[in-house]
Structures are given as structure tokens and as C-alpha cells.
Amino acid sequence: MNCTDLNQKLTGNSNQIFITTYHSPLGLMFLGATEKGICLVEFYDRIHLEKTLLKLAESLKAHFVEEENEHLNQLKEELSLYFDKKLQKFTIPLVFTGTDFQQKVFQSLIKIPYGSTSTYKNQAIVLGDVKAIRAVATANGLNKIAIVIPCHRIIGSNGSMVGYAGGIHRKQALLQLEGALHQNQFSLL
């Protein structure tokens, strides 16, 4: 997948999303940023990646440029520190897309501390509507800024591993890296 192919599907978008790749310990990732901050952190083999990229570009009225910017450089540094267990909280500016509700869900994810986990039900309670569990789960699945917006910290109410667009094996690895998995959870995979 390259910028030219994606940009041919976008018309009239004047803003730019600068994209680059990052070789993480868990696989190749696409990183994207506008002039205002990071808008994309996704694994290269994520399900429906092209659809996610096109939706992002449409939301931001932007086209893709294969070029680095200051935010991408900072993100690469912070990701490297994170994977080396030297960073627990990202400081990079973020550009959210999605509905107001989805953005509230993303903000609630950021508040889950490093080394901790939560559930969709707990997120719904934090957002003030325990009946919104499915909407919360759907919003989590629409997160385009993996790791930085830590949707990997959401587990099932019974402690089981639940969906993760980057793959359950990566979710487990991220939680292990953060020290958030209890020994009995390893058998659930």
C-alpha cells in the first residue's frame, strides 16, 4: 500500500497527513501526523487498514504525504522508550477523529494507568452510562492511535483477553511489557 494508491481514492483534500513506518518489536507500524499532532498509530497487518486510512483522511479532509515531521520524530522516540520500559505516559500531542462520544471514550482510555487494565463496563461507568457498554466497545475498536491511546488495556470482565485490532498476541505482549497481566491470565489465550 502506498500514498499514491490511497490518494487516488481521495478527492479535493487539501490538508496533509504525514506518514512513515516504524519497526516495533511487535511488527511494522504505520504512523501518521498532521501539523497539530499524531492521528495514526496502526500495525501494518491490522484488519481493514486501507479502510481505516481512507476514513482518517476523509475525517481530516487530508491526503497522505510520505514524509516525516516533528510529531512523527517525537512519536518514534517515545515508542522506542516505551518498548524499552523507560516511558509509561506518552506526551505527544494527539489529533482525535470520530464522534464526540468516541472521543470521550478515547480520553477515558488515556486515563487508564500504565500497568493497569479496565473493562468496557468500567469505561461505560466512568462515562456515566453503564448501558453504553456496546457503544464503548465499538468506539474502542475504532481507535486509530494504538498503544498511545491504550485500548490494549481493556480486558473482559472475567479477566479474559477480548478483541484487539492488532491481534490478541500483541495485546498480550503489550500487557506483559507493562506488567499488567496476572499469571493466571496466560492460560486464557
N, CA, C and O of each residue as an XYZ file, in Angstrom:
756
protein
N       0.848     -1.169      0.000
C       0.000      0.000      0.000
C       0.896      1.235      0.000
O       1.843      1.323      0.781
N       0.588      2.192     -0.885
C       1.387      3.410     -0.914
C       0.498      4.647     -0.988
O      -0.708      4.541     -1.210
N       1.090      5.798     -0.804
C       0.341      7.058     -0.760
C      -0.390      7.340     -2.061
O      -1.530      7.805     -2.049
N       0.260      7.061     -3.183
C      -0.353      7.345     -4.471
C      -1.658      6.589     -4.624
O      -2.662      7.169     -5.037
N      -1.662      5.290     -4.295
C      -2.885      4.487     -4.401
C      -3.982      5.033     -3.503
O      -5.136      5.138     -3.920
N      -3.625      5.383     -2.265
C      -4.612      5.916     -1.339
C      -5.123      7.277     -1.792
O      -6.326      7.532     -1.758
N      -4.219      8.147     -2.213
C      -4.605      9.499     -2.604
C      -5.489      9.517     -3.837
O      -6.278     10.446     -4.007
N      -5.380      8.509     -4.709
C      -6.251      8.443     -5.881
C      -7.709      8.244     -5.472
O      -8.619      8.591     -6.224
N      -7.930      7.688     -4.284
C      -9.289      7.468     -3.791
C      -9.831      8.680     -3.032
O     -10.998      8.699     -2.638
N      -8.987      9.686     -2.829
C      -9.372     10.893     -2.112
C      -9.417     12.049     -3.097
O      -8.505     12.205     -3.908
N     -10.458     12.855     -3.041
C     -10.546     13.986     -3.960
C     -10.787     15.276     -3.193
O     -11.609     15.326     -2.277
N     -10.074     16.295     -3.572
C     -10.290     17.615     -3.018
C      -9.811     17.820     -1.587
O     -10.206     18.798     -0.952
N      -8.989     16.948     -1.068
C      -8.499     17.102      0.299
C      -7.211     17.911      0.293
O      -6.222     17.521     -0.328
N      -7.233     19.052      0.999
C      -6.094     19.965      0.929
C      -5.139     19.860      2.109
O      -3.987     20.280      1.994
N      -5.574     19.317      3.235
C      -4.684     19.144      4.384
C      -3.771     17.949      4.154
O      -4.001     17.145      3.251
N      -2.737     17.840      4.975
C      -1.783     16.739      4.815
C      -1.705     15.880      6.067
O      -1.756     16.369      7.195
N      -1.578     14.578      5.823
C      -1.232     13.625      6.873
C       0.128     13.068      6.483
O       0.262     12.376      5.474
N       1.126     13.375      7.287
C       2.470     12.875      7.034
C       2.534     11.456      7.576
O       2.171     11.217      8.727
N       2.989     10.519      6.765
C       3.055      9.134      7.225
C       4.459      8.580      7.057
O       5.226      8.985      6.183
N       4.751      7.647      7.925
C       6.024      6.933      7.880
C       5.797      5.560      8.512
O       4.701      5.256      8.981
N       6.814      4.761      8.518
C       6.713      3.446      9.160
C       7.649      3.409     10.363
O       8.590      4.194     10.481
N       7.350      2.470     11.244
C       8.144      2.275     12.452
C       8.251      0.772     12.683
O       7.246      0.061     12.685
N       9.470      0.300     12.875
C       9.695     -1.122     13.135
C       9.680     -1.350     14.647
O      10.687     -1.161     15.329
N       8.521     -1.758     15.151
C       8.386     -2.027     16.585
C       8.776     -3.471     16.867
O       8.862     -4.274     15.938
N       9.012     -3.813     18.118
C       9.284     -5.208     18.474
C       8.106     -6.135     18.168
O       8.265     -7.356     18.148
N       6.928     -5.559     17.931
C       5.734     -6.362     17.645
C       5.339     -6.324     16.177
O       4.280     -6.830     15.804
N       6.175     -5.731     15.351
C       5.896     -5.694     13.917
C       5.882     -4.284     13.361
O       5.914     -3.302     14.102
N       5.834     -4.206     12.056
C       5.846     -2.940     11.333
C       4.570     -2.155     11.624
O       3.476     -2.717     11.676
N       4.734     -0.843     11.814
C       3.601      0.025     12.106
C       3.591      1.211     11.148
O       4.638      1.671     10.695
N       2.373      1.700     10.848
C       2.184      2.963     10.147
C       1.983      4.040     11.199
O       1.221      3.857     12.148
N       2.668      5.163     11.029
C       2.497      6.309     11.902
C       2.039      7.477     11.042
O       2.527      7.664      9.928
N       1.104      8.257     11.560
C       0.612      9.406     10.823
C       0.449     10.612     11.724
O       0.100     10.486     12.898
N       0.707     11.787     11.157
C       0.575     13.029     11.929
C       0.173     14.165     11.009
O       0.512     14.195      9.826
N      -0.558     15.094     11.591
C      -0.827     16.357     10.924
C       0.147     17.370     11.514
O       1.038     17.008     12.283
N      -0.021     18.620     11.160
C       0.798     19.679     11.760
C       0.498     19.837     13.243
O       1.317     20.372     13.990
N      -0.703     19.364     13.685
C      -1.134     19.548     15.068
C      -0.772     18.399     15.993
O      -0.714     18.584     17.208
N      -0.527     17.214     15.440
C      -0.193     16.080     16.296
C      -0.432     14.743     15.621
O      -0.721     14.671     14.426
N      -0.306     13.691     16.407
C      -0.416     12.314     15.916
C      -1.882     11.954     15.692
O      -2.733     12.231     16.537
N      -2.168     11.337     14.549
C      -3.534     10.909     14.245
C      -3.600      9.424     13.896
O      -4.689      8.883     13.705
N      -2.438      8.754     13.810
C      -2.433      7.354     13.393
C      -1.235      6.614     13.975
O      -0.090      7.048     13.848
N      -1.527      5.489     14.612
C      -0.511      4.521     15.028
C      -1.179      3.165     14.857
O      -1.990      2.762     15.691
N      -0.848      2.465     13.788
C      -1.502      1.193     13.483
C      -0.486      0.156     13.019
O       0.509      0.485     12.373
N      -0.752     -1.093     13.359
C       0.075     -2.175     12.856
C      -0.212     -2.376     11.378
O      -1.356     -2.277     10.935
N       0.835     -2.658     10.625
C       0.761     -2.796      9.172
C      -0.235     -3.877      8.749
O      -0.884     -3.758      7.709
N      -0.351     -4.923      9.554
C      -1.245     -6.023      9.192
C      -2.604     -5.938      9.885
O      -3.320     -6.936      9.968
N      -2.962     -4.760     10.381
C      -4.257     -4.550     11.034
C      -5.380     -4.888     10.055
O      -5.271     -4.633      8.856
N      -6.445     -5.458     10.577
C      -7.613     -5.770      9.762
C      -8.187     -4.464      9.218
O      -8.339     -3.492      9.958
N      -8.507     -4.443      7.921
C      -9.134     -3.295      7.264
C      -8.291     -2.019      7.349
O      -8.838     -0.929      7.519
N      -6.973     -2.145      7.234
C      -6.092     -0.986      7.356
C      -6.386      0.071      6.288
O      -6.462      1.259      6.601
N      -6.550     -0.347      5.044
C      -6.792      0.643      3.984
C      -8.081      1.418      4.260
O      -8.113      2.637      4.091
N      -9.124      0.739      4.674
C     -10.392      1.403      5.001
C     -10.182      2.400      6.151
O     -10.722      3.506      6.119
N      -9.405      2.011      7.155
C      -9.107      2.887      8.290
C      -8.369      4.139      7.821
O      -8.688      5.248      8.249
N      -7.382      3.960      6.941
C      -6.605      5.096      6.429
C      -7.481      6.050      5.622
O      -7.376      7.267      5.770
N      -8.341      5.501      4.774
C      -9.206      6.342      3.953
C     -10.211      7.117      4.815
O     -10.479      8.292      4.564
N     -10.753      6.456      5.813
C     -11.701      7.119      6.719
C     -11.005      8.247      7.490
O     -11.583      9.315      7.692
N      -9.779      8.005      7.913
C      -8.998      9.027      8.606
C      -8.789     10.245      7.703
O      -9.003     11.383      8.120
N      -8.372      9.992      6.476
C      -8.125     11.089      5.531
C      -9.402     11.874      5.260
O      -9.375     13.102      5.185
N     -10.517     11.166      5.113
C     -11.790     11.854      4.876
C     -12.176     12.694      6.095
O     -12.634     13.827      5.944
N     -11.995     12.149      7.296
C     -12.344     12.875      8.521
C     -11.537     14.161      8.655
O     -12.062     15.185      9.094
N     -10.277     14.109      8.282
C      -9.390     15.267      8.414
C      -9.313     16.104      7.134
O      -8.584     17.095      7.072
N     -10.080     15.689      6.105
C     -10.047     16.365      4.801
C      -8.602     16.531      4.347
O      -8.147     17.630      4.032
N      -7.897     15.403      4.326
C      -6.455     15.420      4.081
C      -6.058     14.357      3.064
O      -6.827     13.451      2.744
N      -4.857     14.496      2.577
C      -4.242     13.469      1.742
C      -2.912     13.074      2.389
O      -2.396     13.783      3.253
N      -2.374     11.952      1.967
C      -1.174     11.398      2.588
C       0.088     11.853      1.879
O       0.145     11.952      0.653
N       1.099     12.126      2.695
C       2.416     12.502      2.190
C       3.434     11.636      2.918
O       3.478     11.632      4.148
N       4.250     10.905      2.171
C       5.287     10.069      2.798
C       6.455     10.966      3.172
O       7.381     11.188      2.391
N       6.377     11.471      4.391
C       7.370     12.427      4.858
C       7.276     12.471      6.386
O       6.209     12.246      6.957
N       8.377     12.756      7.022
C       8.371     12.857      8.483
C       8.122     14.298      8.886
O       8.380     15.228      8.121
N       7.617     14.469     10.100
C       7.521     15.797     10.686
C       7.933     15.702     12.149
O       8.275     14.622     12.631
N       7.901     16.826     12.854
C       8.377     16.843     14.241
C       7.593     15.881     15.130
O       8.166     15.254     16.021
N       6.286     15.761     14.893
C       5.470     14.872     15.721
C       5.830     13.399     15.489
O       5.876     12.607     16.430
N       6.079     13.053     14.252
C       6.464     11.669     13.949
C       7.818     11.338     14.565
O       8.015     10.240     15.084
N       8.735     12.272     14.509
C      10.051     12.044     15.123
C       9.919     11.857     16.628
O      10.539     10.963     17.204
N       9.102     12.709     17.273
C       8.884     12.572     18.716
C       8.199     11.252     19.036
O       8.558     10.583     20.005
N       7.208     10.870     18.219
C       6.500      9.611     18.451
C       7.449      8.417     18.365
O       7.383      7.516     19.202
N       8.311      8.400     17.384
C       9.272      7.297     17.258
C      10.152      7.202     18.505
O      10.423      6.109     19.002
N      10.592      8.346     18.999
C      11.403      8.352     20.222
C      10.609      7.813     21.408
O      11.110      6.992     22.177
N       9.371      8.280     21.552
C       8.550      7.845     22.679
C       8.196      6.361     22.577
O       8.188      5.659     23.588
N       7.906      5.881     21.378
C       7.625      4.447     21.216
C       8.845      3.608     21.581
O       8.717      2.579     22.244
N      10.016      4.041     21.152
C      11.235      3.301     21.495
C      11.441      3.260     23.006
O      11.791      2.216     23.557
N      11.228      4.381     23.671
C      11.344      4.420     25.129
C      10.290      3.523     25.787
O      10.583      2.824     26.757
N       9.076      3.544     25.260
C       8.000      2.700     25.782
C       8.396      1.221     25.683
O       8.289      0.481     26.660
N       8.844      0.803     24.518
C       9.210     -0.606     24.325
C      10.438     -1.001     25.141
O      10.639     -2.180     25.431
N      11.263     -0.016     25.514
C      12.418     -0.272     26.384
C      12.061     -0.150     27.872
O      12.939     -0.194     28.734
N      10.766      0.002     28.162
C      10.247      0.143     29.534
C      10.785      1.387     30.241
O      10.967      1.388     31.459
N      11.036      2.440     29.469
C      11.550      3.685     30.036
C      10.536      4.823     29.929
O      10.833      5.957     30.305
N       9.329      4.523     29.414
C       8.288      5.530     29.272
C       6.944      4.895     29.604
O       6.573      3.869     29.034
N       6.229      5.505     30.519
C       4.914      4.975     30.905
C       3.763      5.857     30.451
O       2.617      5.408     30.433
N       4.042      7.097     30.084
C       2.990      8.017     29.657
C       3.490      8.815     28.459
O       4.518      9.489     28.527
N       2.744      8.725     27.366
C       3.110      9.458     26.159
C       2.763     10.935     26.326
O       1.756     11.284     26.941
N       3.615     11.798     25.768
C       3.391     13.240     25.862
C       3.110     13.875     24.501
O       2.857     15.076     24.413
N       3.154     13.090     23.472
C       2.955     13.578     22.110
C       1.537     14.154     21.943
O       0.579     13.558     22.435
N       1.386     15.303     21.258
C       0.037     15.824     21.011
C      -0.746     14.885     20.083
O      -0.190     14.301     19.152
N      -2.039     14.756     20.359
C      -2.891     13.849     19.588
C      -3.970     14.625     18.840
O      -4.444     15.666     19.294
N      -4.343     14.086     17.679
C      -5.448     14.611     16.885
C      -6.506     13.516     16.851
O      -6.318     12.476     16.220
N      -7.626     13.762     17.541
C      -8.701     12.779     17.600
C      -9.644     12.939     16.415
O      -9.889     14.050     15.944
N     -10.164     11.822     15.946
C     -11.240     11.835     14.963
C     -12.368     10.983     15.534
O     -12.167     10.226     16.483
N     -13.537     11.112     14.956
C     -14.686     10.346     15.430
C     -15.717     11.257     16.070
O     -15.534     12.472     16.154
N     -16.802     10.646     16.518
C     -17.882     11.395     17.144
C     -17.434     11.922     18.503
O     -16.386     11.530     19.016
N     -18.228     12.805     19.076
C     -17.930     13.309     20.415
C     -17.853     12.149     21.416
O     -16.966     12.114     22.269
N     -18.791     11.202     21.305
C     -18.789     10.061     22.218
C     -17.512      9.246     22.058
O     -16.880      8.882     23.049
N     -17.128      8.957     20.815
C     -15.908      8.186     20.575
C     -14.694      8.908     21.153
O     -13.817      8.268     21.734
N     -14.631     10.206     21.003
C     -13.510     10.966     21.541
C     -13.482     10.921     23.070
O     -12.409     10.909     23.673
N     -14.668     10.897     23.698
C     -14.725     10.746     25.158
C     -14.199      9.371     25.573
O     -13.513      9.241     26.587
N     -14.527      8.352     24.783
C     -14.021      7.003     25.062
C     -12.497      7.003     24.949
O     -11.817      6.444     25.809
N     -11.958      7.619     23.904
C     -10.506      7.669     23.729
C      -9.850      8.383     24.901
O      -8.812      7.944     25.395
N     -10.455      9.489     25.350
C      -9.917     10.216     26.500
C      -9.941      9.336     27.753
O      -9.020      9.388     28.568
N     -11.005      8.523     27.905
C     -11.073      7.643     29.079
C     -10.008      6.552     29.017
O      -9.492      6.127     30.050
N      -9.680      6.102     27.814
C      -8.623      5.094     27.657
C      -7.271      5.655     28.100
O      -6.491      4.964     28.755
N      -7.004      6.894     27.744
C      -5.730      7.519     28.095
C      -5.554      7.581     29.610
O      -4.427      7.577     30.103
N      -6.649      7.638     30.341
C      -6.595      7.752     31.802
C      -6.344      6.419     32.499
O      -6.113      6.396     33.708
N      -6.383      5.306     31.762
C      -6.080      4.009     32.374
C      -4.567      3.950     32.557
O      -3.828      3.997     31.574
N      -4.099      3.851     33.784
C      -2.652      3.919     34.028
C      -1.876      2.734     33.438
O      -2.386      1.621     33.306
N      -0.654      3.021     33.100
C       0.318      2.004     32.685
C       0.341      0.899     33.750
O       0.366      1.194     34.944
N       0.333     -0.337     33.335
C       0.383     -1.452     34.277
C      -0.976     -1.832     34.831
O      -1.073     -2.710     35.689
N      -2.032     -1.180     34.349
C      -3.384     -1.468     34.813
C      -4.253     -1.912     33.648
O      -3.904     -1.729     32.482
N      -5.391     -2.498     33.991
C      -6.374     -2.856     32.982
C      -7.744     -2.361     33.441
O      -7.942     -2.019     34.607
N      -8.666     -2.332     32.513
C     -10.046     -1.978     32.809
C     -10.939     -2.834     31.923
O     -10.459     -3.701     31.192
N     -12.236     -2.587     31.995
C     -13.209     -3.330     31.189
C     -14.102     -2.329     30.453
O     -14.130     -1.143     30.783
N     -14.827     -2.827     29.454
C     -15.787     -1.980     28.755
C     -16.827     -1.462     29.741
O     -17.237     -0.303     29.666
N     -17.253     -2.319     30.662
C     -18.252     -1.917     31.656
C     -17.717     -0.779     32.523
O     -18.420      0.202     32.766
N     -16.487     -0.907     32.983
C     -15.893      0.172     33.793
C     -15.788      1.466     33.004
O     -16.019      2.549     33.543
N     -15.438      1.354     31.722
C     -15.368      2.550     30.881
C     -16.740      3.201     30.775
O     -16.868      4.421     30.882
N     -17.771      2.376     30.562
C     -19.131      2.903     30.451
C     -19.537      3.617     31.743
O     -20.162      4.677     31.699
N     -19.183      3.037     32.885
C     -19.497      3.659     34.177
C     -18.775      4.995     34.315
O     -19.371      5.988     34.731
N     -17.493      5.015     33.966
C     -16.721      6.260     34.021
C     -17.353      7.334     33.139
O     -17.343      8.515     33.485
N     -17.902      6.919     32.003
C     -18.531      7.866     31.081
C     -19.959      8.220     31.486
O     -20.600      9.052     30.843
N     -20.459      7.587     32.553
C     -21.754      7.963     33.093
C     -22.951      7.195     32.573
O     -24.089      7.594     32.822
N     -22.724      6.093     31.849
C     -23.860      5.317     31.336
C     -23.487      3.847     31.252
O     -22.908      3.401     30.262
N     -23.820      3.094     32.297
C     -23.471      1.681     32.353
C     -24.093      0.889     31.196
O     -23.598     -0.182     30.844
N     -25.166      1.406     30.609
C     -25.825      0.713     29.493
C     -25.090      0.925     28.165
O     -25.467      0.327     27.158
N     -24.064      1.751     28.148
C     -23.341      2.071     26.908
C     -22.185      1.116     26.639
O     -21.270      1.462     25.891
N     -22.203     -0.064     27.223
C     -21.080     -0.995     27.095
C     -20.770     -1.307     25.627
O     -19.609     -1.267     25.221
N     -21.785     -1.615     24.840
C     -21.541     -1.951     23.421
C     -21.005     -0.755     22.648
O     -20.111     -0.901     21.814
N     -21.545      0.419     22.919
C     -21.055      1.629     22.240
C     -19.602      1.901     22.608
O     -18.810      2.325     21.765
N     -19.256      1.657     23.863
C     -17.879      1.817     24.320
C     -16.974      0.818     23.600
O     -15.887      1.175     23.148
N     -17.420     -0.422     23.497
C     -16.628     -1.450     22.810
C     -16.424     -1.091     21.344
O     -15.328     -1.257     20.807
N     -17.465     -0.607     20.704
C     -17.363     -0.200     19.295
C     -16.371      0.950     19.142
O     -15.536      0.938     18.238
N     -16.464      1.937     20.021
C     -15.532      3.071     19.965
C     -14.091      2.616     20.164
O     -13.185      3.095     19.482
N     -13.879      1.685     21.103
C     -12.528      1.150     21.309
C     -11.985      0.559     20.008
O     -10.820      0.760     19.667
N     -12.830     -0.165     19.292
C     -12.413     -0.786     18.033
C     -12.090      0.213     16.943
O     -11.413     -0.126     15.973
N     -12.564      1.443     17.087
C     -12.322      2.480     16.086
C     -11.104      3.346     16.412
O     -10.788      4.282     15.678
N     -10.431      3.032     17.502
C      -9.221      3.760     17.878
C      -8.159      3.589     16.795
O      -7.792      2.466     16.451
N      -7.672      4.698     16.262
C      -6.655      4.667     15.203
C      -5.254      4.973     15.740
O      -4.288      5.045     14.981
N      -5.162      5.152     17.074
C      -3.874      5.538     17.650
C      -3.478      4.479     18.684
O      -3.468      4.729     19.889
N      -3.155      3.296     18.172
C      -2.816      2.154     19.027
C      -1.648      2.486     19.946
O      -0.815      3.334     19.625
N      -1.594      1.833     21.055
C      -0.557      1.938     22.090
C      -0.629      3.289     22.807
O      -0.725      3.321     24.033
N      -0.586      4.398     22.074
C      -0.621      5.726     22.683
C      -1.985      5.953     23.353
O      -2.053      6.427     24.487
N      -3.059      5.612     22.648
C      -4.395      5.539     23.254
C      -4.563      4.055     23.572
O      -4.882      3.266     22.683
N      -4.353      3.672     24.822
C      -4.125      2.264     25.176
C      -5.376      1.376     25.254
O      -5.742      0.901     26.329
N      -6.020      1.162     24.112
C      -7.175      0.271     24.093
C      -6.765     -1.167     24.416
O      -7.619     -1.994     24.738
N      -5.475     -1.470     24.335
C      -4.995     -2.805     24.705
C      -5.176     -3.077     26.200
O      -5.079     -4.226     26.631
N      -5.436     -2.041     26.990
C      -5.608     -2.213     28.435
C      -7.027     -2.635     28.818
O      -7.331     -2.792     30.001
N      -7.886     -2.816     27.831
C      -9.251     -3.277     28.098
C      -9.292     -4.796     27.990
O      -8.917     -5.376     26.971
N      -9.757     -5.426     29.071
C      -9.899     -6.886     29.106
C     -11.355     -7.221     29.430
O     -12.135     -6.344     29.801
N     -11.707     -8.481     29.289
C     -13.057     -8.918     29.603
C     -13.335     -8.803     31.091
O     -12.409     -8.826     31.902
N     -14.609     -8.678     31.456
C     -14.996     -8.573     32.869
C     -14.534     -9.774     33.680
O     -14.339     -9.681     34.892
N     -14.360    -10.910     32.993
C     -13.898    -12.127     33.675
C     -12.374    -12.277     33.622
O     -11.833    -13.313     34.010
N     -11.683    -11.229     33.137
C     -10.226    -11.263     33.074
C      -9.674    -11.825     31.779
O      -8.458    -11.931     31.618
N     -10.553    -12.187     30.850
C     -10.087    -12.784     29.593
C      -9.628    -11.709     28.605
O      -9.994    -10.539     28.716
N      -8.832    -12.135     27.654
C      -8.402    -11.254     26.579
C      -9.584    -11.096     25.623
O     -10.171    -12.087     25.190
N      -9.929     -9.856     25.296
C     -11.007     -9.592     24.340
C     -10.415     -8.856     23.155
O      -9.263     -8.424     23.201
N     -11.192     -8.710     22.096
C     -10.744     -8.187     20.817
C      -9.716     -7.080     20.843
O      -9.739     -6.199     21.702
N      -8.817     -7.145     19.885
C      -7.812     -6.117     19.680
C      -7.459     -6.143     18.199
O      -7.025     -7.174     17.684
N      -7.640     -5.016     17.507
C      -7.435     -4.970     16.055
C      -6.016     -5.348     15.648
O      -5.795     -5.824     14.534
N      -5.060     -5.139     16.538
C      -3.673     -5.503     16.236
C      -3.377     -6.970     16.497
O      -2.270     -7.438     16.228
N      -4.363     -7.705     17.023
C      -4.190     -9.130     17.316
C      -4.034     -9.366     18.813
O      -3.347     -8.617     19.508
N      -4.678    -10.410     19.287
C      -4.632    -10.747     20.713
C      -3.196    -11.001     21.164
O      -2.840    -10.665     22.293
N      -2.363    -11.591     20.298
C      -0.969    -11.855     20.679
C      -0.225    -10.551     20.990
O       0.620    -10.514     21.885
N      -0.540     -9.488     20.252
C       0.096     -8.195     20.526
C      -0.461     -7.577     21.801
O       0.276     -6.976     22.583
N      -1.755     -7.724     22.005
C      -2.369     -7.215     23.226
C      -1.707     -7.862     24.435
O      -1.348     -7.182     25.396
N      -1.549     -9.177     24.380
C      -0.901     -9.897     25.479
C       0.527     -9.387     25.671
O       0.958     -9.167     26.803
N       1.257     -9.202     24.584
C       2.643     -8.740     24.677
C       2.718     -7.339     25.286
O       3.601     -7.066     26.099
N       1.798     -6.447     24.901
C       1.791     -5.089     25.450
C       1.472     -5.106     26.944
O       2.099     -4.390     27.724
N       0.497     -5.925     27.339
C       0.141     -6.017     28.758
C       1.274     -6.659     29.568
O       1.518     -6.279     30.713
N       1.957     -7.629     28.966
C       3.119     -8.230     29.638
C       4.220     -7.188     29.810
O       4.813     -7.079     30.883
N       4.489     -6.429     28.765
C       5.500     -5.381     28.816
C       5.210     -4.416     29.964
O       6.122     -3.995     30.674
N       3.936     -4.071     30.140
C       3.530     -3.117     31.168
C       3.372     -3.760     32.549
O       3.142     -3.059     33.535
N       3.494     -5.080     32.623
C       3.318     -5.764     33.898
C       1.870     -5.806     34.356
O       1.595     -5.851     35.555
N       0.945     -5.791     33.405
C      -0.481     -5.723     33.729
C      -1.182     -7.077     33.716
O      -2.362     -7.162     34.055
N      -0.473     -8.136     33.329
C      -1.106     -9.454     33.287
C      -0.781    -10.222     34.546
O       0.351    -10.223     35.031
N      -1.796    -10.869     35.056
C      -1.587    -11.776     36.195
C      -1.262    -13.153     35.639
O      -1.698    -13.491     34.539
N      -0.523    -13.932     36.361
C      -0.061    -15.235     35.881
C      -1.224    -16.100     35.373
O      -1.053    -16.806     34.379
N      -2.390    -16.069     36.013
C      -3.486    -16.918     35.596
C      -4.091    -16.483     34.253
O      -4.827    -17.258     33.641
N      -3.803    -15.278     33.786
C      -4.336    -14.829     32.512
C      -3.589    -15.434     31.323
O      -4.124    -15.461     30.215
N      -2.394    -15.907     31.528
C      -1.650    -16.506     30.423
C      -2.356    -17.733     29.873
O      -2.248    -18.023     28.681
N      -3.067    -18.448     30.709
C      -3.739    -19.671     30.272
C      -5.007    -19.381     29.486
O      -5.575    -20.297     28.891
N      -5.465    -18.145     29.466
C      -6.694    -17.813     28.775
C      -6.492    -17.602     27.276
O      -7.470    -17.458     26.541
N      -5.270    -17.582     26.820
C      -5.009    -17.281     25.406
C      -5.094    -18.461     24.518
O      -4.895    -18.339     23.309
